[in-house]
């Protein structure tokens, strides 16, 4: 089914996001450069009894600011609304609009999903328990499914290409970027709208609390005193298209997807293999797919959850793949700013990677205070680092042992490939 044209270069021409530190991509760029922390008190649901009460919640979200009338906003879940907001921004950024025939002819959508409409489901079942009412609106039922965001995007925008919802927990948003690239390379889509979405909800929060994975104060990736992650919510979307098509229509090009790797630990449902073998193979596969060597990577956007095991394991894996070069590469985790946005995180950090390429900076690891001798790389702890970034490796690891690594490259005119003569 997948016969890939590996010489076809796939570029990123549109970005869109809404998250705890920004309502759009320009705001996100500034917040990353300034090291803004979006972690605060959670009030979407009751956190009583949890070891933490904070997270990267999107504050004062008003769908009317992002989504015009005519899109059946009242029928959408929070996940759907966030996804629409990011998708519409990405399309506008790419110079594409819902009325444009170009996006209706074989444009596909690929979403990394997680909890879907679970927040709304909690509200419904809460009413059942409190009031004994079993009545529910059809819109509530139809928006509970994790496929709802992709379904509604395709229906409202008239997208006729492949429609995919991928659920591999915290690696989903990264995996759909690579899969979107392959759908274009294989001829199954002419353009792809790809990314991830994850709203916060009580069930997810309680689950991570039960695992004792939540930081009781702030998230401190790679710090010796790290005590867990801060959950967050976000939507992050990209427009992907062939380089030749982007050049032909004069589109702005942020960068390109050079390669990706996907592996499985086959080790434990919620813990990584502490030897880092799955992460090592994921990074090696991405490098092989991209045709790059470890010396070509300028920045690593780490999974960096700030759990005791993850950060040591990821550091060990990076050193295994990069050898001595590991100590010369800037590595940072942006989860201390946005929170861990689970299924959206790989796509959100894909946008971080692309912005680093486009604007020449490496975002910092904030909240870092004390070094861990087992985490001994350059974690960019003293604020943003400026300078040309030509290639970024971004890691996303997940429950179930799912690992995805995506490599993004800076677009340079005259590099060859699909450019028209």
VOMI-455332 format. One line per field, with one value per residue (C-alpha): residue number from 1; residue in one letter; x, y, z. Coordinates in Angstrom, 1 decimal. Each point is the difference from the previous one (the first is absolute). Layout:
N
vogu = [NUM;...]
zapa = [a;...]
east = [X;...]
north = [Y;...]
up = [Z;...]
REM end
This chain:
421
vogu = [1;2;3;4;5;6;7;8;9;10;11;12;13;14;15;16;17;18;19;20;21;22;23;24;25;26;27;28;29;30;31;32;33;34;35;36;37;38;39;40;41;42;43;44;45;46;47;48;49;50;51;52;53;54;55;56;57;58;59;60;61;62;63;64;65;66;67;68;69;70;71;72;73;74;75;76;77;78;79;80;81;82;83;84;85;86;87;88;89;90;91;92;93;94;95;96;97;98;99;100;101;102;103;104;105;106;107;108;109;110;111;112;113;114;115;116;117;118;119;120;121;122;123;124;125;126;127;128;129;130;131;132;133;134;135;136;137;138;139;140;141;142;143;144;145;146;147;148;149;150;151;152;153;154;155;156;157;158;159;160;161;162;163;164;165;166;167;168;169;170;171;172;173;174;175;176;177;178;179;180;181;182;183;184;185;186;187;188;189;190;191;192;193;194;195;196;197;198;199;200;201;202;203;204;205;206;207;208;209;210;211;212;213;214;215;216;217;218;219;220;221;222;223;224;225;226;227;228;229;230;231;232;233;234;235;236;237;238;239;240;241;242;243;244;245;246;247;248;249;250;251;252;253;254;255;256;257;258;259;260;261;262;263;264;265;266;267;268;269;270;271;272;273;274;275;276;277;278;279;280;281;282;283;284;285;286;287;288;289;290;291;292;293;294;295;296;297;298;299;300;301;302;303;304;305;306;307;308;309;310;311;312;313;314;315;316;317;318;319;320;321;322;323;324;325;326;327;328;329;330;331;332;333;334;335;336;337;338;339;340;341;342;343;344;345;346;347;348;349;350;351;352;353;354;355;356;357;358;359;360;361;362;363;364;365;366;367;368;369;370;371;372;373;374;375;376;377;378;379;380;381;382;383;384;385;386;387;388;389;390;391;392;393;394;395;396;397;398;399;400;401;402;403;404;405;406;407;408;409;410;411;412;413;414;415;416;417;418;419;420;421]
zapa = [x;x;x;x;x;x;x;x;x;x;x;x;x;x;x;x;x;x;x;x;x;x;x;x;x;x;x;x;x;x;x;x;x;x;x;x;x;x;x;x;x;x;x;x;x;x;x;x;x;x;x;x;x;x;x;x;x;x;x;x;x;x;x;x;x;x;x;x;x;x;x;x;x;x;x;x;x;x;x;x;x;x;x;x;x;x;x;x;x;x;x;x;x;x;x;x;x;x;x;x;x;x;x;x;x;x;x;x;x;x;x;x;x;x;x;x;x;x;x;x;x;x;x;x;x;x;x;x;x;x;x;x;x;x;x;x;x;x;x;x;x;x;x;x;x;x;x;x;x;x;x;x;x;x;x;x;x;x;x;x;x;x;x;x;x;x;x;x;x;x;x;x;x;x;x;x;x;x;x;x;x;x;x;x;x;x;x;x;x;x;x;x;x;x;x;x;x;x;x;x;x;x;x;x;x;x;x;x;x;x;x;x;x;x;x;x;x;x;x;x;x;x;x;x;x;x;x;x;x;x;x;x;x;x;x;x;x;x;x;x;x;x;x;x;x;x;x;x;x;x;x;x;x;x;x;x;x;x;x;x;x;x;x;x;x;x;x;x;x;x;x;x;x;x;x;x;x;x;x;x;x;x;x;x;x;x;x;x;x;x;x;x;x;x;x;x;x;x;x;x;x;x;x;x;x;x;x;x;x;x;x;x;x;x;x;x;x;x;x;x;x;x;x;x;x;x;x;x;x;x;x;x;x;x;x;x;x;x;x;x;x;x;x;x;x;x;x;x;x;x;x;x;x;x;x;x;x;x;x;x;x;x;x;x;x;x;x;x;x;x;x;x;x;x;x;x;x;x;x;x;x;x;x;x;x;x;x;x;x;x;x;x;x;x;x;x;x;x;x;x;x;x;x;x;x;x;x;x;x;x;x;x;x;x;x;x;x;x;x;x;x]
east = [0.0;2.9;2.4;1.9;1.7;2.9;1.4;-3.1;0.8;-2.9;0.0;-1.9;-1.9;-2.5;0.0;-2.7;-0.2;-1.8;1.5;0.6;2.5;-1.4;-3.2;1.8;3.4;1.5;-0.9;1.5;3.2;0.4;-0.9;2.6;2.7;-0.9;-0.4;-3.6;-1.5;-3.6;-0.5;-2.7;-3.0;-2.4;-3.7;-1.5;-0.8;0.5;3.5;-0.8;1.9;2.7;3.7;0.0;-2.5;1.7;0.5;0.4;-3.7;-1.1;-1.5;-3.1;-0.4;-2.8;-0.6;-1.7;3.4;1.4;-2.8;-2.5;-3.7;-1.2;2.2;-2.5;2.1;-2.7;0.3;3.7;1.9;2.9;2.4;-1.9;0.0;3.7;0.9;-2.1;1.6;3.5;-1.0;-1.6;3.1;2.3;-2.0;-0.1;3.8;0.5;-2.1;-2.8;-3.7;-3.0;-1.5;3.2;-0.4;3.6;-0.8;-3.1;1.9;1.8;1.0;0.1;-0.2;2.0;-0.6;1.9;-2.8;-0.3;-2.9;-2.3;-3.2;0.6;-0.5;-3.5;-0.6;0.9;-2.5;-2.8;0.7;0.3;-3.6;-1.1;1.5;-1.3;-3.4;-0.8;-0.5;1.0;-0.8;2.8;0.2;1.1;2.8;1.4;0.0;1.5;2.8;1.2;1.8;3.7;-0.6;-2.3;2.5;1.2;-3.5;-1.3;3.0;-0.4;-3.8;0.1;3.0;-1.0;3.2;-0.1;3.3;1.0;-1.5;1.9;-0.1;3.1;0.0;3.5;-0.2;2.7;1.7;-3.2;0.5;3.5;-0.9;-2.7;2.5;2.2;-3.1;-1.3;3.3;-0.3;-3.6;1.1;3.1;-2.1;-2.5;-2.9;-0.3;1.1;0.2;-0.4;-1.4;1.8;0.4;-1.3;-2.5;-0.4;-2.4;0.4;-2.6;-0.6;0.5;3.4;1.1;-1.1;1.7;3.4;-0.6;-0.5;3.3;1.7;1.3;-1.3;2.5;-1.4;1.5;1.7;1.3;3.9;1.2;3.5;0.4;1.2;-3.1;-2.5;-3.1;-2.3;-1.8;-2.6;-2.9;-1.1;-2.4;0.6;-0.8;2.8;-0.4;2.3;-0.7;2.2;0.5;2.5;2.8;-0.8;-3.6;1.0;2.5;-2.5;-2.6;2.6;-0.7;2.1;2.1;0.9;2.1;-0.4;-0.5;3.3;-0.7;-1.7;0.3;-2.6;0.8;-1.5;1.8;-2.2;0.9;-2.7;-3.3;1.0;3.8;2.7;2.7;2.7;2.7;-1.6;0.2;-3.3;0.9;3.4;-1.5;-2.6;2.7;2.2;-2.9;-0.8;3.6;0.1;-3.2;1.2;3.4;1.7;2.7;0.1;2.4;-2.7;-2.4;0.2;-2.8;-2.0;-3.5;-0.2;-3.0;1.2;-3.0;1.9;-0.9;3.0;0.3;-0.8;2.6;2.9;-1.1;-0.3;3.4;1.5;-1.6;1.2;3.6;-0.3;-1.0;2.1;3.1;2.3;-2.1;-2.8;1.9;0.3;-3.7;-2.6;-2.7;-3.2;-3.4;-2.8;-2.5;0.9;-1.6;-3.0;-0.6;0.0;-2.7;0.0;-1.4;0.6;3.5;1.9;-1.8;0.4;3.7;0.2;-1.1;2.6;2.6;-1.2;0.0;3.6;1.0;-1.9;1.1;3.4;-0.4;-0.1;-2.6;1.1;-0.7;-1.7;-0.2;3.4;2.0;2.2;2.0;-0.6;3.3;-2.0;-1.4;3.2;-0.7;-0.5;-3.6;-0.1;-0.8;1.1;-2.7;-0.5;3.0;0.3;1.7;-0.6;-1.8;0.2;-1.4;-2.1;-0.7;-3.2;-0.8;-3.4;-0.3;-3.2;-1.8;0.0;3.6;-0.9;3.0;0.1;2.8;-0.5;2.8;-0.7;2.3;0.4;-1.1;2.7;-0.7;2.1;0.4;-1.4;-2.7;-3.4;0.8;-1.2;2.8]
north = [0.0;2.4;0.3;3.1;2.5;0.7;2.7;2.1;2.7;0.9;3.4;1.8;3.1;0.7;-0.1;0.3;-0.4;0.8;-1.0;1.2;2.7;1.2;0.4;0.0;-0.7;3.6;0.0;-3.5;1.1;2.9;-2.1;-2.7;2.6;1.6;-3.2;0.6;-2.5;-0.8;-2.2;1.2;-1.2;-2.3;0.9;-2.0;-2.7;-0.9;-1.0;-0.6;-3.0;0.2;0.6;2.9;2.6;1.8;-0.5;1.6;1.0;2.3;3.0;1.9;-2.0;1.5;-2.0;3.0;1.8;-2.9;-1.6;2.0;-0.6;-2.9;-2.7;-1.4;1.0;-1.1;-3.6;-0.2;-1.2;2.0;-2.3;0.8;3.7;0.2;-2.1;2.2;3.1;-1.3;-1.5;3.3;1.9;-2.5;0.3;3.8;0.0;-2.2;2.3;-2.5;0.5;-2.2;1.3;-0.8;-3.0;-0.9;-1.2;-2.0;-2.0;-2.9;1.9;-2.4;0.5;-2.0;0.6;-1.4;-0.4;-0.9;0.7;1.5;1.1;-1.5;3.3;0.2;-3.6;0.7;2.8;-2.3;-2.8;2.5;1.1;-3.7;-0.5;3.3;0.3;-3.5;1.3;-2.2;2.5;1.1;2.1;-1.7;2.6;-1.2;-3.6;0.7;2.2;-2.6;-2.1;0.6;0.1;2.9;2.8;-1.5;-0.9;3.6;1.6;-2.1;0.6;3.7;0.7;-2.5;-1.9;-3.0;-1.6;-2.6;0.6;-1.6;0.2;-1.6;-0.9;-0.9;2.1;2.6;-0.9;0.4;3.7;-0.8;-3.2;1.7;2.5;-2.8;-1.9;3.1;0.4;-3.6;0.4;2.8;-1.9;-3.0;2.1;-0.6;3.7;3.2;2.0;-1.0;1.8;-1.9;0.5;-0.9;1.1;-0.7;1.8;-0.4;-2.1;-1.4;-3.6;0.6;2.2;-2.6;-2.8;1.8;0.8;-3.7;-0.7;2.6;1.6;3.6;2.6;1.4;3.5;0.7;-2.2;-0.1;-2.0;-1.5;1.6;-2.3;1.0;-0.6;-1.7;-0.5;1.7;2.7;-1.0;2.5;0.4;1.2;-0.4;0.3;-0.4;0.2;0.3;-2.4;0.0;-0.9;2.5;0.4;0.9;2.5;1.7;0.1;1.9;2.2;-1.4;0.9;-2.9;-0.6;-3.1;-3.6;-3.4;-1.8;-3.3;-1.8;-3.3;-2.0;-2.8;-1.9;-0.9;-3.1;0.5;1.5;1.8;3.2;-0.1;0.3;-2.7;1.5;-1.0;2.3;-2.6;1.1;3.6;-0.8;-1.9;2.8;2.6;-2.2;-0.8;3.7;0.9;-2.8;1.1;3.6;-0.9;2.1;-0.9;0.9;2.8;1.7;0.5;3.4;-0.2;-2.8;0.7;-2.6;-1.9;1.2;-0.7;0.6;-3.4;-1.6;-2.9;1.7;2.7;-2.4;-2.5;2.6;1.5;-3.4;-0.7;3.3;-0.8;-3.4;1.4;3.1;-1.1;2.9;2.3;-0.2;2.4;2.6;0.1;2.2;-2.1;1.5;-1.0;2.5;-2.0;2.2;2.9;-1.7;-3.0;-3.5;0.2;-3.8;-0.8;3.5;0.3;-1.5;2.4;3.0;-0.7;-0.5;3.6;0.9;-1.7;1.8;3.4;-0.7;-0.6;3.0;2.6;-1.3;-0.8;-2.8;0.3;-0.5;-2.6;2.1;-0.7;-1.7;0.6;-2.9;-2.4;-3.8;-1.9;-2.5;2.8;1.6;1.6;3.6;0.7;3.7;1.1;3.6;1.4;0.0;-0.8;1.9;-1.2;-1.8;-3.4;-2.2;-3.3;-1.0;-3.4;-0.2;-3.0;-1.1;-3.1;-1.5;-2.5;-3.5;0.5;2.1;2.1;2.5;2.3;2.6;2.0;3.4;1.9;3.6;0.6;1.4;1.1;-1.8;-3.2;-2.0;-2.6;1.0;3.6;1.0;0.7]
up = [0.0;0.8;-2.9;0.9;-2.2;2.3;-2.2;0.5;2.6;2.4;1.5;2.7;-1.3;2.8;3.8;2.6;3.7;3.2;3.3;3.6;-1.0;-3.3;-2.0;-3.4;-1.6;0.3;3.8;0.3;-1.6;2.4;3.0;-0.9;-0.4;3.4;1.9;1.1;2.4;-0.6;3.0;2.4;2.0;-1.8;0.2;-2.9;2.4;3.7;1.0;3.7;1.4;-2.6;0.8;-2.4;-0.9;-2.9;-3.7;-3.4;-0.4;-2.9;1.8;-1.1;-3.2;-2.1;-3.1;-1.7;-0.2;-2.0;-1.9;-2.2;0.0;-2.1;1.5;2.5;3.0;2.5;-1.3;0.6;3.0;1.5;-2.0;-3.2;0.6;0.9;-3.1;-2.3;1.4;-0.7;-3.4;-1.3;1.1;-1.8;-3.2;0.1;0.6;-3.0;-2.2;-0.3;0.9;0.3;-3.2;-1.9;-2.3;0.7;3.5;-1.2;-2.6;1.7;3.1;2.9;3.8;2.6;3.7;3.0;2.5;3.7;2.3;-2.7;1.5;3.4;1.8;-1.4;0.8;3.6;0.1;-1.4;2.5;2.8;-0.8;0.0;3.4;1.5;-1.6;-1.2;-3.5;-2.9;-2.7;-2.2;-3.1;-3.2;-0.3;3.4;-1.2;-3.4;1.5;2.6;-2.6;-0.4;-3.8;0.3;-0.6;-3.3;-1.0;0.6;-1.7;-3.1;-0.1;0.5;-2.3;-2.7;0.1;-2.3;0.7;2.6;3.5;2.9;3.8;1.6;3.6;1.4;3.1;0.3;-3.3;-2.1;-1.0;-1.3;-1.8;-2.1;-1.3;-1.4;-1.2;-1.6;-1.9;-1.2;-1.2;-2.3;-1.1;-0.9;-2.0;2.3;0.8;-1.7;3.3;3.6;3.1;2.8;3.7;3.4;2.6;3.7;2.4;3.7;1.9;3.4;-0.9;-1.5;2.9;2.5;-1.9;0.0;3.7;0.7;-1.7;2.3;-3.2;0.7;1.3;3.3;-0.9;-3.3;-2.8;0.0;-3.0;0.6;3.4;2.8;2.1;-2.8;1.4;-2.9;-2.9;-0.3;-2.2;-2.7;-2.9;-3.6;-3.7;-2.5;-3.8;-3.1;-3.7;-1.9;-3.8;-2.7;-0.4;-3.7;0.7;2.7;-2.3;-2.8;2.0;1.7;3.5;3.1;0.9;3.7;-0.5;-1.0;1.6;-0.8;1.8;2.8;1.9;1.9;2.5;2.9;3.3;0.6;3.6;2.3;-0.4;1.9;0.4;-2.6;-0.4;2.3;-2.4;-2.6;-2.8;-1.6;0.1;-1.5;-2.9;-0.6;-0.3;-2.1;-2.3;-0.4;-0.8;-2.6;-1.6;-0.2;-1.4;2.8;2.4;3.7;-0.9;-2.1;3.0;1.6;2.6;1.7;1.2;2.8;1.2;3.4;2.2;3.3;1.4;1.8;-2.5;-3.3;0.2;0.9;-2.7;-2.7;0.9;-0.1;-3.4;-1.5;1.1;-1.5;-3.4;-0.1;1.9;0.8;-2.2;2.6;2.2;-2.8;-0.8;1.7;1.5;1.6;1.2;-0.5;2.1;3.0;-1.9;-1.6;2.2;-1.4;-2.7;-0.5;-3.5;-1.1;1.3;-3.0;-2.4;2.4;0.4;-3.8;-0.2;2.5;-2.2;-3.1;1.7;1.2;-3.6;-1.4;2.6;1.1;3.7;2.5;2.7;3.6;2.6;2.6;3.8;0.0;3.1;1.0;-2.2;0.0;-0.5;-2.1;-2.2;-1.1;-3.5;-1.0;0.9;-0.9;3.6;-0.2;-2.3;-3.8;-2.1;-3.3;-3.2;-3.2;0.3;-3.1;1.3;3.0;1.5;2.0;2.3;1.2;2.2;1.3;2.1;-1.5;-1.0;-3.1;-1.2;-2.8;-1.2;-2.7;-1.6;-1.5;-2.3;-1.0;-3.6;-2.2;-3.5;-2.5;2.1;-3.0;0.2;-1.3;-0.9;-3.5;-2.5]
REM end
